[in-house]
C-alpha cells in the first residue's frame, strides 16, 4: 500500500502532518532548495517529537542533507552529521556529476552500519543506466524520484509513462523502498499510484496557496490521505 510522506520544517508542522495521516515525516527546508536541509538541532527536536509521540502506527522520520555537490568527503561528513540527530532515514540528493561511484563506495560503510539511506534522483537529469543497481549494491534502503526545479512541474513532465513504469519495476525488483515526489497535488494521486510507489511525497501540494514555502494546510493533507487510501 502506498503511504503518505509529508515534508515539514518544525515540530508544529510535524504535529499537523501526523494528525492528518502522514506515515513519514520528512525534514526539509523548502526555502533552501530542492532538498534544503534544516539545522541539526531542529532535526533532533522534530525527530524526538515524532519518536516519543504515542501512536498505534509507527511513523518514520527522514531528513535531507541539503543541496550538496557530489563531493565524497562533503557528502559523507554531512550524512554523519544528520544521522547524529537520529532520524530513521537520511536522504541524499544525487545532483549532476561525472561519477557517482566514489560517493557510493564511501557511503556503503554507513549503510552497512545500519544507517538507512535513500538516494534521491531528479527527473530532469539523465543518469547512467547502471546507477540504480549501484545504489542497491551500496546497501541503500531506498530510492526516490523527485524534481530539482520547483517550478510546478511534476516528474511526469520529464519522464514518459512507459519509462516510469520500467524504472518503478527496476527499483522495486532491486529491493529498494520506492518513493515519488515533486510538485505533486491531490489530483495527481490516482495517476502516481499506478507506478506502485511505497511512498508518495508532498510539500507544496499540501501547503497554503499550494506554495511550498507556505505553512501546511490540514484540509489538503486530509484530501491527499483520503485519495491515497482509496
C-alpha positions in Angstrom: 0.0 0.0 0.0 1.3 3.5 -0.9 2.0 5.7 2.1 2.0 9.4 2.6 5.2 11.3 3.1 4.9 15.0 4.2 7.8 17.4 4.3 7.8 19.6 7.4 10.0 22.4 8.8 9.2 22.4 12.5 7.6 20.5 15.4 4.2 22.2 14.8 4.1 21.1 11.2 5.1 17.6 12.2 2.2 17.5 14.6 -0.2 18.7 12.0 1.0 16.2 9.5 0.7 13.3 12.0 -2.8 14.4 13.0 -3.8 14.3 9.4 -2.5 10.9 8.4 1.2 11.3 7.4 3.1 8.0 7.5 6.6 9.5 7.1 7.7 12.9 8.4 10.3 14.3 6.1 12.5 17.1 7.5 13.4 19.7 4.9 13.7 23.4 4.5 11.9 24.4 1.2 13.5 27.8 1.3 17.0 26.3 0.9 16.4 24.4 -2.4 15.0 21.1 -3.7 16.4 19.2 -0.7 17.2 22.1 1.6 18.5 20.9 5.0 17.2 22.0 8.4 19.7 22.8 11.2 20.8 19.7 13.1 19.1 20.9 16.3 15.8 21.3 14.6 16.1 17.8 13.0 16.8 16.5 16.5 13.8 18.3 18.0 11.3 17.0 15.4 12.8 13.5 15.4 12.5 13.3 19.2 8.9 14.6 19.0 7.8 12.0 16.4 9.6 9.1 18.1 8.0 9.9 21.5 4.5 10.6 20.3 2.1 7.9 21.3 0.7 6.2 18.3 -0.7 2.8 17.3 1.1 3.1 14.0 4.9 3.5 13.6 5.8 6.8 12.0 9.2 7.2 10.4 11.3 10.3 10.1 13.6 11.1 7.2 15.9 14.1 6.9 17.7 15.6 3.9 21.4 16.6 3.8 20.8 19.6 1.6 21.6 20.5 -2.0 25.2 19.4 -2.0 27.6 18.7 -4.9 28.5 15.0 -5.2 31.9 15.5 -3.5 32.6 12.4 -1.5 34.1 13.8 1.7 31.5 16.6 1.8 28.5 14.2 1.4 29.9 11.6 3.8 30.5 14.1 6.5 27.1 15.7 6.1 25.4 12.3 6.3 27.2 11.6 9.5 26.0 14.9 10.9 22.4 14.4 10.0 22.5 10.8 11.2 23.7 12.0 14.6 20.2 13.6 15.2 18.7 10.0 14.9 16.2 10.3 12.1 15.2 6.8 10.8 16.4 7.7 7.2 18.9 10.1 5.7 18.1 11.3 2.2 20.9 12.2 -0.3 20.3 14.1 -3.5 22.1 12.8 -6.5 22.9 16.0 -8.2 24.6 16.0 -11.6 28.1 14.5 -11.5 30.6 12.7 -13.8 30.9 9.7 -11.5 28.7 8.7 -8.6 30.7 5.6 -7.6 33.2 7.3 -5.2 30.3 8.6 -3.1 28.5 5.2 -3.2 31.7 3.4 -2.2 32.2 5.8 0.8 28.5 5.6 1.9 28.4 1.8 1.7 30.2 1.7 5.1 27.4 3.8 6.6 24.7 1.7 5.1 26.5 -1.4 6.4 26.4 0.1 9.9 22.6 0.3 9.7 22.1 3.9 8.8 19.2 3.8 6.4 20.0 5.8 3.3 17.7 7.0 0.5 19.0 8.2 -2.8 17.0 11.0 -4.4 17.2 11.1 -8.2 15.9 14.1 -10.1 13.5 13.7 -13.1 15.2 16.5 -15.1 18.6 14.7 -15.1 20.0 11.9 -17.1 21.7 9.2 -15.1 23.9 6.2 -16.0 22.0 3.1 -16.9 23.7 1.1 -14.0 23.1 3.7 -11.3 20.0 2.0 -9.7 21.9 -1.3 -9.5 24.9 0.6 -8.0 22.7 2.2 -5.4 21.3 -1.1 -4.4 24.7 -2.7 -4.3 25.9 0.1 -1.9 23.3 -1.0 0.6 20.9 1.9 0.3 17.5 1.4 1.9 15.5 3.2 -0.9 15.3 5.4 -3.9 13.1 8.4 -4.5 12.4 10.2 -7.7 11.8 14.0 -7.2 12.2 17.2 -9.2 15.2 19.5 -8.9 13.5 22.6 -10.2 10.5 23.6 -8.1 8.6 25.2 -10.9 5.3 23.5 -10.5 6.1 20.6 -13.0 5.9 17.1 -11.7 8.3 14.2 -12.6 5.7 13.2 -15.2 6.6 16.2 -17.2 10.1 14.8 -17.7 9.7 11.0 -17.6 7.3 9.3 -20.1 4.8 6.9 -18.7 6.4 3.7 -20.1 9.9 4.7 -18.8 8.4 5.5 -15.4 6.8 2.1 -15.2 10.1 0.4 -16.2 12.0 2.5 -13.6 9.5 1.5 -10.9 9.9 -2.2 -11.7 13.6 -2.0 -11.7 13.8 -0.1 -8.4 11.3 -2.5 -6.7 13.0 -5.6 -8.1 16.3 -4.4 -6.6 14.6 -4.5 -3.1 14.7 -0.7 -2.7 11.9 1.2 -1.0 10.5 3.4 -3.8 9.2 6.9 -3.4 7.8 9.5 -5.8 7.6 13.3 -5.2 8.0 16.7 -6.8 5.2 19.3 -7.0 2.5 16.6 -6.5 -1.0 17.7 -5.7 -4.1 15.7 -4.8 -5.3 15.5 -8.4 -2.1 13.6 -9.2 -2.6 10.8 -6.7 -4.6 8.4 -8.8 -2.1 8.5 -11.7 1.0 8.3 -9.4 -0.4 5.2 -7.6 -0.2 3.3 -10.9 3.6 3.4 -10.6 3.4 1.4 -7.3 5.4 3.7 -5.0 5.9 2.7 -1.4 5.7 6.4 -0.5 4.2 9.5 -2.2 5.8 12.8 -1.1 4.2 16.2 -0.7 5.0 19.7 0.3 3.7 22.4 -2.0 0.6 20.4 -2.8 -0.5 20.3 0.9 0.6 23.9 1.7 -1.4 27.1 1.9 -2.0 28.5 -1.6 -0.2 25.5 -2.9 3.2 27.2 -2.2 5.9 25.0 -0.7 7.3 27.9 1.3 4.0 28.5 3.0 2.6 26.6 6.1 1.0 23.2 5.7 -2.8 23.0 5.2 -4.7 20.4 7.2 -7.5 20.1 4.8 -5.2 19.5 1.8 -3.4 16.8 3.9 -6.7 15.1 4.6 -7.6 15.1 1.0 -4.3 13.6 -0.1 -4.6 10.9 2.6 -8.1 10.1 1.5 -7.1 9.8 -2.2 -4.0 7.6 -1.3 -6.2 5.2 0.7 -8.9 4.8 -1.9 
